Amino acid sequence: MTEETTESLALPVLGMTCAACQHHVESALQQTTGVKSAHVDLMANRASVVFDPQLATPETLVEAIRDAGYDAVLPRAGETAAAKADSAEFDLKARTTLAAGGVAMLLAMPLGAEMGPFDRFLMQLLPWLYAIPQDLIRWTLLIVTGLLMAWAGRSIYANALRGLQHRTTNMNTLVGLGTSVAFIYSAYATIWPASDRQIYFDAVLLILGFLLLGKSLEARAKRSALAALDSLSRLCPATARRVVNGVEALVPLKEIRPGDNIAVHPGERFPVDAVILEGRTTVDESMLTGESTPLAREPGDRVLAGSLNYDGAIVCRAQSLGADTLLAQISRMVKQAQSSRAPTERLADRASSIFVPVVLGLAAVTFAVWLFFTHSLSLALANTVGVLVIACPCAMGLAVPAALTVAVGRGAQLGVLFKGGEALERLARLDVVVLDKTGTLTVGRPVLKALRTVEGYKEVDLLRIGAAAEDRSNHPLAHAIVDYARSKRVTWKPAAEVQIMPGRGLSARVEDFDCLIGNETLFKELSIHLPDTMPLIRPGTTRLWMALNGFPAGCFDARDELRPDAAAAVAALQNAGLRVMMLTGDSAGASAPIANQAGIREFEAGLDPAGKLARIRRLQKEGLRVAMVGDGINDAAALAQADAGIALGTGADLAQEAGDVLLLRAQPPSVPTALRLARATVGVMYQNLIWAAGYNILGIPIAAGLLFPVFHIMLSPWLAAAAMALSSVSVLANSLRLRKWQPEPVALSESAIN
């Protein structure tokens, strides 16, 4: 049986204007033979497709999009520049058409059937205007309007026609139908004029002008919303200084290979992830991790691609290149999250899918009612066009993805990586936040405070054997033993048959001894009696026992310190109305002081990974929505079980980290920052949806003339078009407020300050 292979492709899609367009393109791709999944991003005008290359090709995907009534091109360089050019074209067409519409409105004033006070004032102000023959005005407006419709509105009418050919409807259908009907009736009134036949050339031009102006402003706002991703992509330089035999040579970045030595001068950005070989400096990683304080780096330290070298000349060895760098991984995650679909968006999608057909039906009813009660084709036509052009499915379609796109980009700038819209929404609706202790609340680098031996053993022997056994473990307590042994210049032979028992300890074969190192729980499980001669454990200290060949040999006492900003972060979570708990595999004696210092009233100690998993499940059975904060590898099961998993980024392969949110800064204040940003984003999503829905619910009846019988208020078609353009721009402007969102400052504890 051959293994099925798939490829991924991102296709720029042209001609989409609303959520209905998004739905049509997505459906067309999903129905194409060989396509496994397809998602269309309305904000970025991009389709992400996973397909079987044996059954489908990029060209067939492009054809599927074109057959649906839209256009697509294969990916190419310079898409950003093309997008800017499209925006400039919209802007030019909008300005020209609006100016022409204003002139057309002025020229049409003498054509009115009745003279009002404003007409008399205008006649005195501009007598020459009323001296122009009316037929000349009508025919001039007919020709100018026809030419501008063909030039400025060509894409609108072409998209509407393609939609009709494929039996689909979208915003272009509404605008195209409304302006076409108004133009045809105005042409009829021009060719066969009569006193009761009005012309609407000015309305046609203003409708198109406001629509194009809205598209131009919308394109600018979309570029601003995607600016965070663009800024990430520009961080990495295109060249690098390769050092060979002490000689520097500036070469294209693509020529660099892992292991090459690279020189980085002050003021330059690191081109690759690397380890420093020579020199000392400070680096700015704020664009990657959100850490604004410059960080000191010296030989042996890791530096990241895209970070800024401040003040030292550095020689480093390349490790990760191109797509494997942390910068590239962050960019991919941000891009995937921005194109993901939040649960709230599904509601908007369902509404948008039936929106245009419903509006067409309401327009038909409006026309029939006005014609029946007023017997005026002009009034019926004006109100029908108003209904068609004021309806705006664009705002509904942009309400959620616009907020999500901006928030994901802002989160990346702050060192918070959301893995998608669903993760962000879950994070905003939590009841309980569960925190791991070691490395989350504490510094994560315990220090060995005491080594105690059972009679008959020497400290140096236990230290050597213990370091050999723990040398292959990545647990912080293992590092404490190994670091202490190295500080005493102890050497050891590699251990064999190392077996890790998560949450309890490990076993190994060292110097012909069967070595066992672990907590009291492990020794009780194995029925190894612990000696009573050891001093009591001091509060806040963790004790690891050692047994050789099944008999106790001694113990190691290590102590970890609370992070200076942990207590303030916990207080911020509690002030946000969240219940905060601590779950740890450490002993109660070591955990209680940490919980007390952090201000956590609920904690459970002595839990292995399975115990943490069971506790989270019990909380969920109580109907609580739970977030777990911990190590993305050691706490993977608990992170996966929680409603929202928040993993501390390790700087390794971020894509393999468990959790819905990754914190690139492994610091407690990042947790309330992520929660507050998620809540702010969901708030903006609902504001956008309420605005979009309320706008249409109020605007359509007003455009239909519902207020006319009582208040004698009618909405001109061109005013309806202006309101429609304003709706989409308002949604985008509201979403862009998230670009300036700032986390609340976290105060350090007094001990940290002192």
C-alpha positions in Angstrom: 0.0 0.0 0.0 1.6 3.3 -1.1 1.7 6.2 1.4 -0.6 9.1 0.4 1.2 12.3 -0.2 -0.2 15.8 0.0 1.0 19.3 -0.8 0.0 22.7 0.5 -0.5 25.8 -1.6 -1.6 29.4 -0.9 -3.3 31.0 -3.9 -4.0 34.7 -4.1 -7.8 35.1 -5.0 -9.1 38.1 -6.9 -12.6 39.5 -6.9 -13.8 38.5 -3.4 -15.7 41.3 -1.6 -17.8 39.6 1.1 -18.4 36.4 3.1 -20.6 35.1 0.4 -17.7 35.2 -2.0 -15.5 33.5 0.5 -18.1 30.7 0.9 -18.4 30.2 -2.9 -14.6 30.0 -3.5 -14.2 27.6 -0.5 -17.0 25.3 -1.7 -15.6 25.2 -5.3 -12.2 24.2 -4.0 -13.5 21.6 -1.6 -15.5 20.0 -4.4 -12.4 19.7 -6.7 -11.1 16.2 -7.1 -7.9 15.6 -5.1 -8.5 18.5 -2.6 -8.2 17.3 1.0 -9.0 20.6 2.7 -9.5 24.3 1.7 -9.8 27.4 3.7 -10.3 30.9 2.2 -9.0 34.0 4.1 -11.2 37.0 3.2 -8.8 39.4 5.0 -5.7 38.3 3.0 -7.6 37.4 -0.1 -5.9 34.0 -0.1 -6.9 30.4 -0.4 -4.9 27.7 1.6 -5.4 24.3 -0.1 -4.1 20.9 0.9 -4.3 18.5 -2.1 -3.1 15.3 -3.6 -0.6 16.2 -6.4 -1.4 12.9 -8.2 -5.1 14.0 -8.6 -4.9 17.8 -8.7 -2.4 20.4 -9.8 -2.1 24.1 -8.9 -3.5 24.9 -12.4 -6.6 22.9 -11.7 -7.1 24.7 -8.4 -6.9 28.1 -10.3 -9.4 26.8 -12.8 -11.8 25.7 -10.1 -11.7 29.2 -8.6 -12.3 30.8 -12.0 -15.2 28.4 -12.7 -16.8 29.7 -9.5 -16.8 33.2 -10.9 -13.6 34.6 -9.4 -10.0 34.8 -10.4 -6.8 33.4 -9.0 -3.1 33.4 -9.9 -0.2 31.2 -8.9 1.9 32.6 -6.0 4.5 35.1 -7.1 6.8 37.5 -5.6 5.7 41.1 -5.1 2.2 40.4 -4.0 2.4 43.2 -1.4 3.4 45.7 -4.1 0.5 44.5 -6.3 -1.9 44.9 -3.4 -0.7 48.5 -3.0 -1.2 49.1 -6.7 -4.7 47.8 -6.5 -5.4 50.1 -3.6 -4.1 53.1 -5.6 -6.2 52.1 -8.6 -9.4 51.9 -6.4 -8.4 55.3 -4.9 -8.1 57.0 -8.3 -11.3 55.5 -9.6 -13.2 56.5 -6.4 -12.0 60.1 -6.5 -12.8 60.5 -10.2 -16.2 58.9 -9.9 -17.2 60.9 -6.7 -16.1 64.1 -8.4 -18.1 63.3 -11.5 -21.1 62.3 -9.3 -20.9 65.7 -7.5 -20.9 67.5 -10.8 -23.7 65.3 -12.1 -25.8 66.2 -9.0 -25.3 69.9 -9.6 -26.1 69.6 -13.3 -29.3 67.6 -12.5 -30.7 70.3 -10.3 -32.5 72.1 -13.2 -34.1 68.9 -14.3 -36.3 68.6 -11.1 -40.1 68.6 -11.7 -40.7 71.1 -8.8 -38.8 74.3 -7.8 -38.0 74.5 -4.1 -36.3 77.2 -2.0 -32.8 75.7 -2.7 -33.5 75.6 -6.5 -34.5 79.3 -6.4 -31.3 80.1 -4.4 -29.2 78.1 -6.9 -30.9 79.8 -9.8 -29.8 83.2 -8.5 -26.3 82.0 -7.7 -25.7 80.1 -10.9 -28.1 81.5 -13.6 -26.0 80.0 -16.4 -26.8 76.5 -15.1 -30.5 76.9 -15.7 -29.8 78.3 -19.2 -28.3 75.1 -20.4 -30.8 73.0 -22.5 -32.1 70.1 -20.5 -31.7 67.6 -23.3 -28.0 68.5 -23.5 -27.6 68.0 -19.7 -29.4 64.6 -19.9 -27.4 63.3 -22.9 -24.1 64.6 -21.4 -24.8 62.8 -18.1 -25.8 59.6 -20.0 -22.5 59.5 -21.9 -20.3 60.4 -19.0 -22.0 58.0 -16.6 -21.8 55.1 -19.2 -18.1 55.7 -19.7 -17.3 55.9 -16.0 -19.4 52.7 -15.3 -17.4 50.9 -17.9 -14.1 52.2 -16.6 -14.5 52.4 -12.8 -17.2 49.8 -12.3 -15.9 47.2 -14.7 -14.7 44.8 -12.0 -18.0 45.1 -10.1 -20.2 44.3 -13.1 -17.8 41.5 -14.3 -17.9 39.8 -10.9 -21.7 40.1 -10.7 -22.1 38.6 -14.2 -19.8 35.7 -13.4 -21.7 35.1 -10.3 -25.0 35.0 -12.2 -23.5 32.6 -14.7 -22.6 30.2 -11.9 -25.9 30.8 -10.0 -24.3 32.6 -7.1 -24.8 36.0 -5.5 -22.6 38.4 -3.6 -22.3 42.1 -2.8 -21.4 42.8 -6.5 -24.8 41.4 -7.4 -26.6 43.9 -5.2 -24.6 46.9 -6.4 -24.5 45.8 -10.0 -28.2 45.3 -10.1 -29.1 48.5 -8.3 -26.9 50.8 -10.4 -27.8 49.0 -13.7 -31.5 49.4 -13.0 -31.0 53.1 -12.1 -28.9 53.7 -15.2 -31.3 51.9 -17.6 -34.3 53.8 -16.3 -32.3 57.1 -16.5 -31.3 56.3 -20.1 -35.0 55.6 -20.8 -36.0 58.9 -19.3 -33.2 60.6 -21.4 -34.3 59.1 -24.7 -38.0 59.5 -24.1 -38.2 62.4 -21.6 -41.4 63.2 -19.6 -42.2 65.5 -16.7 -42.7 62.6 -14.3 -39.5 60.7 -15.3 -36.5 61.5 -13.2 -32.9 60.6 -13.9 -30.5 59.0 -11.4 -27.1 59.4 -13.2 -25.7 61.3 -10.2 -26.8 58.5 -7.8 -25.2 55.8 -10.0 -21.9 57.7 -10.0 -22.0 58.4 -6.3 -22.9 54.8 -5.5 -19.9 53.5 -7.5 -17.7 56.2 -6.1 -18.5 55.4 -2.4 -18.2 51.7 -3.1 -14.7 52.1 -4.6 -13.7 54.5 -1.9 -14.7 51.9 0.7 -12.7 49.3 -1.2 -9.6 51.6 -1.1 -9.9 52.3 2.6 -10.6 48.6 3.2 -7.5 47.6 1.4 -5.4 50.0 3.4 -6.9 48.8 6.7 -6.3 45.2 5.7 -2.6 46.0 5.0 -2.4 47.6 8.4 -4.0 44.6 10.0 -1.5 42.3 8.4 1.4 44.6 9.2 2.7 42.5 12.1 3.3 39.5 9.9 5.0 41.8 7.3 7.3 43.2 10.0 8.3 39.7 11.0 9.1 38.7 7.5 11.4 41.8 7.1 13.5 41.1 10.2 15.9 38.6 8.6 18.6 40.1 6.5 19.2 38.8 2.9 22.9 38.5 3.3 25.4 37.2 5.9 29.1 37.7 6.7 30.6 34.2 6.3 34.0 33.8 8.0 36.5 31.4 6.5 40.1 31.2 7.8 39.6 34.6 9.5 38.4 36.3 6.4 34.9 37.8 6.1 32.9 37.6 2.9 29.4 39.0 2.4 27.3 36.3 0.7 23.6 35.7 0.0 21.9 34.1 3.0 20.9 31.1 0.9 24.6 30.1 0.6 25.0 29.7 4.4 25.0 26.1 5.7 24.8 24.8 9.3 28.2 24.9 11.0 29.4 27.9 9.0 31.0 30.7 11.1 29.2 34.1 10.7 30.3 37.5 11.8 27.7 40.0 13.0 28.7 43.6 13.5 27.1 46.1 15.9 23.7 47.4 14.6 23.1 44.4 12.4 20.5 41.7 12.7 21.5 38.0 13.1 20.7 36.2 9.9 20.3 32.7 11.4 19.8 31.0 14.8 23.4 30.5 16.1 25.7 29.9 19.0 28.2 32.6 19.9 31.8 31.6 19.5 33.7 34.9 20.0 32.7 38.2 21.6 30.2 39.6 24.0 27.2 41.8 23.3 23.7 42.7 24.1 20.8 41.8 21.8 17.3 43.1 21.3 14.8 40.2 20.9 11.7 42.4 21.4 10.3 41.7 17.9 10.5 37.9 18.5 9.7 37.5 22.2 8.3 40.8 23.4 11.2 41.2 25.8 12.0 44.9 25.6 15.1 44.7 27.9 18.4 44.1 26.0 19.8 40.7 26.9 23.5 40.0 27.5 25.0 37.3 25.3 28.5 35.7 25.6 30.3 32.7 24.1 28.1 29.6 24.4 24.8 31.5 24.4 22.2 31.1 21.7 21.1 34.0 19.5 18.0 34.1 17.2 17.6 35.1 13.6 16.1 38.5 13.3 17.3 39.8 16.7 19.4 43.0 16.7 23.0 43.0 17.8 23.6 46.2 19.8 27.2 46.8 20.8 29.6 43.9 20.2 31.3 42.4 17.2 30.3 38.7 17.3 31.4 35.5 15.6 28.9 32.7 15.8 28.2 29.2 14.4 25.1 28.8 12.3 22.6 26.2 13.7 19.1 26.7 12.2 18.6 28.2 8.8 15.7 29.5 6.7 12.4 27.7 7.6 14.0 26.1 10.6 14.7 29.3 12.5 12.6 30.4 15.4 11.7 33.5 13.4 10.4 31.4 10.5 8.4 29.2 12.9 6.8 32.2 14.5 5.9 33.7 11.1 4.3 30.4 10.0 2.3 30.1 13.2 1.1 33.7 13.0 0.1 33.2 9.3 -1.8 30.0 10.1 -3.5 31.6 13.1 -4.6 34.7 11.2 -6.1 32.5 8.4 -7.9 30.2 10.9 -11.6 30.4 11.6 -13.0 31.4 15.0 -16.2 29.7 16.2 -18.0 33.1 16.3 -17.2 33.5 12.6 -19.3 30.4 11.7 -22.4 32.3 12.9 -21.5 35.2 10.6 -20.9 32.8 7.7 -24.3 31.2 8.1 -25.9 34.7 8.1 -23.9 35.8 5.1 -24.7 32.8 3.0 -28.4 33.7 2.9 -28.0 37.5 3.2 -27.9 38.4 -0.5 -30.9 36.3 -1.6 -32.9 37.8 1.3 -32.0 41.3 0.3 -33.0 40.6 -3.3 -36.3 39.4 -2.0 -36.8 42.5 0.2 -35.9 44.8 -2.8 -38.6 43.1 -4.9 -41.1 43.6 -2.1 -40.1 47.2 -1.7 -40.5 47.9 -5.4 -43.9 46.2 -5.5 -45.2 48.0 -2.4 -44.1 51.5 -3.5 -45.4 51.0 -7.0 -48.8 49.7 -5.7 -49.4 52.5 -3.2 -47.8 55.5 -5.0 -48.2 54.5 -8.6 -44.8 56.2 -9.1 -42.2 54.2 -10.9 -39.5 56.8 -9.9 -40.2 56.5 -6.2 -40.4 52.7 -6.4 -37.2 52.6 -8.3 -35.3 55.0 -5.9 -36.2 53.0 -2.8 -35.5 49.7 -4.4 -32.0 50.9 -5.4 -31.5 52.2 -1.9 -32.3 48.7 -0.4 -29.9 47.0 -2.8 -26.9 49.3 -2.2 -27.3 49.9 1.6 -27.2 46.2 2.4 -23.6 45.3 3.3 -22.6 41.6 3.7 -18.9 42.8 3.7 -19.1 44.1 7.3 -20.6 40.8 8.5 -17.9 38.9 6.7 -15.0 41.0 8.1 -16.3 41.4 11.6 -14.5 38.4 13.1 -11.5 37.8 10.8 -10.4 41.4 11.0 -10.3 41.4 14.8 -8.6 38.0 14.8 -5.9 39.0 12.3 -5.0 42.2 14.2 -5.0 40.4 17.6 -2.8 37.5 16.4 -0.3 40.0 15.0 -0.3 42.0 18.2 0.1 38.9 20.3 3.2 37.9 18.3 4.7 41.3 19.0 4.2 40.7 22.7 5.6 37.2 22.7 2.2 35.5 22.8 1.5 33.1 19.9 -2.2 32.1 19.5 -2.5 28.9 17.5 -5.8 29.9 16.0 -9.2 31.7 16.4 -10.7 28.8 18.4 -7.9 28.8 20.9 -8.2 32.6 21.3 -11.9 32.4 22.0 -11.5 29.5 24.5 -8.9 31.6 26.3 -11.4 34.4 26.7 -14.0 32.3 28.5 -12.1 30.7 31.4 -13.1 30.0 35.0 -9.9 28.4 36.4 -6.2 28.8 35.6 -4.0 25.9 36.7 -0.3 26.6 37.1 2.6 24.2 37.2 5.2 25.2 39.8 8.7 24.4 38.5 9.8 26.7 35.7 6.4 28.4 35.6 6.0 30.1 39.0 9.6 29.4 40.0 12.9 30.3 38.2 13.2 26.7 37.1 16.9 26.3 38.1 16.9 24.7 41.5 20.2 24.9 43.4 21.5 22.0 45.4 21.6 23.1 49.1 22.7 19.8 50.8 23.9 16.3 50.1 23.3 13.8 52.9 24.6 10.3 53.0 23.7 7.1 54.8 26.4 5.7 57.0 29.0 3.8 54.9 28.9 6.2 51.8 31.0 9.2 50.9 29.5 12.4 49.6 31.9 12.5 46.6 30.8 9.0 45.6 27.1 9.7 45.8 27.6 13.0 43.9 29.5 11.3 41.1 27.0 8.4 40.7 24.0 10.8 41.0 25.5 13.2 38.4 26.1 10.2 36.0 22.5 9.1 36.4 20.9 12.5 36.0 23.2 13.7 33.2 20.7 12.5 30.6 17.6 14.0 32.2 16.2 17.3 31.3 14.4 17.8 34.7 15.4 21.0 36.6 16.3 19.0 39.7 18.6 16.8 37.6 20.3 20.0 36.4 20.8 21.0 40.1 22.7 17.8 40.8 24.8 17.9 37.6 25.6 21.6 38.0 26.8 21.2 41.6 29.0 18.2 40.6 30.6 20.2 37.9 31.2 23.1 40.2 33.1 20.6 42.4 35.1 19.4 39.4 33.7 15.9 39.7 34.0 13.7 36.7 32.0 10.5 35.9 31.5 7.8 33.4 28.3 7.7 31.3 25.4 5.8 32.8 23.6 3.0 31.1 20.0 1.7 30.9 18.6 5.1 32.0 14.9 4.9 32.5 12.9 8.0 33.2 9.7 7.7 35.4 7.8 11.0 34.8 6.9 12.8 38.0 8.8 10.3 40.2 12.4 9.9 39.2 14.7 7.7 37.2 16.7 4.5 37.3 20.1 3.8 35.7 23.1 1.5 35.8 26.2 3.3 37.1 29.6 1.8 38.0 28.0 -1.7 38.5 25.3 -0.2 40.8 21.6 -0.3 40.1 21.0 3.4 40.9 17.5 4.8 41.7 16.9 8.5 42.3 13.5 9.9 43.0 10.9 11.3 45.4 9.4 9.6 48.4 6.4 8.4 46.3 8.7 6.3 44.1 10.5 4.7 47.0 7.2 3.8 48.6 6.0 2.2 45.4 9.1 0.1 45.3 8.9 -0.7 49.1 12.3 0.8 49.8 12.3 1.8 53.5 13.7 5.3 54.0 16.1 6.0 56.9 14.8 7.9 60.0 18.2 9.5 60.6 18.0 12.2 58.0 17.1 15.8 59.2 13.6 17.1 58.4 13.1 18.8 55.1 13.3 22.6 55.4 10.2 24.4 54.0 10.5 25.2 50.3 13.1 22.5 49.8 12.7 19.5 47.5 14.4 16.2 48.6 15.4 13.5 46.1 16.4 10.1 47.5 19.1 7.8 46.2 19.2 4.0 46.5 22.0 1.7 45.3 21.2 -1.9 44.6 17.9 -1.5 46.4 19.1 0.1 49.6 19.0 3.8 50.6 22.3 5.6 50.2 21.5 9.2 50.7 19.5 12.2 49.6 19.9 15.5 47.7 18.1 18.7 49.0 17.5 21.4 46.4 15.7 24.7 46.5 14.0 26.7 43.7 13.1 30.4 44.0 9.9 32.1 43.2 10.0 34.3 40.1 10.0 38.0 41.2 6.9 38.8 39.1 4.9 35.6 39.9 2.9 37.0 42.8 1.8 40.1 40.8 0.8 37.8 37.8 -1.2 35.6 40.1 -2.9 38.7 41.6 -3.7 39.9 38.1 -5.4 36.6 37.3 -7.4 36.7 40.5 -8.4 40.3 40.0 -9.7 39.2 36.6 -12.2 36.9 38.4 -10.3 33.7 37.8 -9.8 30.9 40.2 -6.0 30.1 40.4 -4.6 26.7 41.4 -1.1 25.2 41.5 -0.5 21.5 40.6 2.9 20.1 41.1 4.8 16.8 41.3 6.9 18.2 44.2 6.3 17.5 47.8 3.9 19.4 49.9 6.7 20.8 52.1 8.5 22.2 49.1 5.3 23.5 47.4 3.5 25.2 50.3 6.0 28.1 50.7 6.0 28.8 47.0 2.2 28.8 46.8 2.0 31.1 49.9 4.6 33.5 48.4 2.7 33.6 45.1 -0.6 34.2 46.8 -2.2 30.9 45.7 -4.7 29.5 48.2 -5.4 26.2 46.3 -2.6 23.8 45.5 -2.0 20.1 45.2 1.4 18.4 45.5 2.9 15.1 44.7 1.1 14.7 41.4 2.6 12.9 38.5 1.5 13.8 34.9 -1.4 11.4 35.2 -2.5 13.0 38.5 -2.5 16.4 36.9 -4.5 15.1 34.0 -7.1 13.6 36.4 -7.4 16.8 38.5 -8.1 18.8 35.4 -10.8 16.4 34.3 -12.5 16.6 37.7 -12.6 20.4 37.4 -14.1 20.1 33.9 -16.7 17.7 35.2 -17.8 20.4 37.6 -18.6 22.5 34.6 -15.6 24.7 34.8 -13.5 25.9 31.9 -9.9 25.3 32.7 -6.6 26.6 31.4 -3.3 24.8 32.1 0.0 26.6 32.2 3.1 24.6 32.0 6.0 23.1 30.1 5.0 22.3 26.5 6.7 18.9 26.7 6.5 17.6 30.3 2.9 18.7 30.8 1.7 17.8 27.3 -1.2 15.6 28.5 -2.6 18.2 30.9 -2.2 20.9 28.3 -4.1 18.9 25.7 -6.9 18.0 28.2 -7.4 21.6 29.4 -9.9 23.8 27.6 -7.0 26.1 26.9 -3.4 25.0 27.1 -0.8 27.7 27.6 2.8 26.4 27.0 6.0 28.1 27.8 8.0 28.3 24.6 11.4 26.5 24.8 12.9 28.0 21.7 12.9 24.6 20.2 10.5 23.4 17.5 7.4 25.4 18.4 5.1 23.5 16.0 5.6 20.4 18.2 4.8 22.2 21.4 1.5 21.1 23.1 -1.0 23.8 23.9 -3.2 26.4 22.3 -1.1 29.3 23.2 2.7 29.6 23.3 4.5 32.2 25.5 7.8 33.0 24.0 8.7 34.8 27.2 8.7 32.1 29.9 7.5 34.6 32.5 4.3 34.6 34.6 3.1 38.1 33.5 2.7 36.7 30.0 -0.3 34.6 31.2 -2.6 37.5 32.2 -1.3 39.4 29.1 -2.6 36.5 26.9 -5.9 36.3 28.7 -6.6 40.0 28.6 -5.7 40.2 24.9 -8.0 37.3 24.2 -10.9 39.0 26.1 -10.3 42.3 24.4 -10.3 40.6 21.0 -13.5 38.7 21.6 -15.0 42.0 22.8 -14.1 43.6 19.5 -15.5 40.7 17.6 -18.9 41.1 19.2 -18.8 44.9 18.8 -18.1 44.3 15.0 -20.9 41.7 14.7 -23.4 43.9 16.6 -22.5 46.9 14.4 -22.7 44.9 11.2 -26.0 43.3 12.1 -27.5 46.5 13.6 -26.5 48.5 10.6 -28.3 46.2 8.2 -31.3 45.7 10.5 -31.8 49.5 10.7 -30.5 50.6 7.4 -32.5 48.3 5.1 -36.0 49.3 6.5 -35.0 53.0 6.3 -33.8 52.6 2.7 -37.1 50.8 1.9 -39.0 53.9 3.0 -40.4 52.6 6.3 -40.1 56.1 7.9 -41.8 57.9 5.1 -45.5 57.5 6.1 -44.9 59.0 9.5 -41.8 61.2 9.3 -41.6 61.8 5.5 -38.0 60.7 5.6 -36.5 59.0 2.5 -32.9 57.8 2.0 -31.4 58.8 -1.3 -29.6 55.9 -3.1 -26.2 57.7 -3.0 -26.5 58.2 0.8 -27.3 54.5 1.1 -24.1 53.8 -0.8 -22.1 56.1 1.5 -23.5 54.3 4.5 -22.7 50.9 3.0 -19.0 51.9 2.4 -18.8 53.3 6.0 -20.0 50.1 7.5 -17.1 48.0 6.3 -14.5 50.7 7.1 -16.0 51.1 10.6 -15.5 47.4 11.3 -11.9 47.4 10.2 -11.2 50.7 12.0 -12.6 49.2 15.2 -10.4 46.1 14.8 -7.3 48.1 14.2 -7.6 49.5 17.8 -6.1 46.2 18.9 -2.8 47.2 17.2 -2.3 49.7 20.1 -3.4 47.3 22.8 -1.0 47.4 25.7 -0.6 44.9 28.6 -1.0 46.2 32.1 2.4 46.7 33.9 3.2 44.0 36.6 4.8 45.2 39.8 7.7 43.2 41.1 7.6 41.8 44.6 9.5 43.6 47.4 12.0 40.8 47.6 12.9 41.2 43.9 13.3 44.9 44.2 15.5 44.6 47.3 
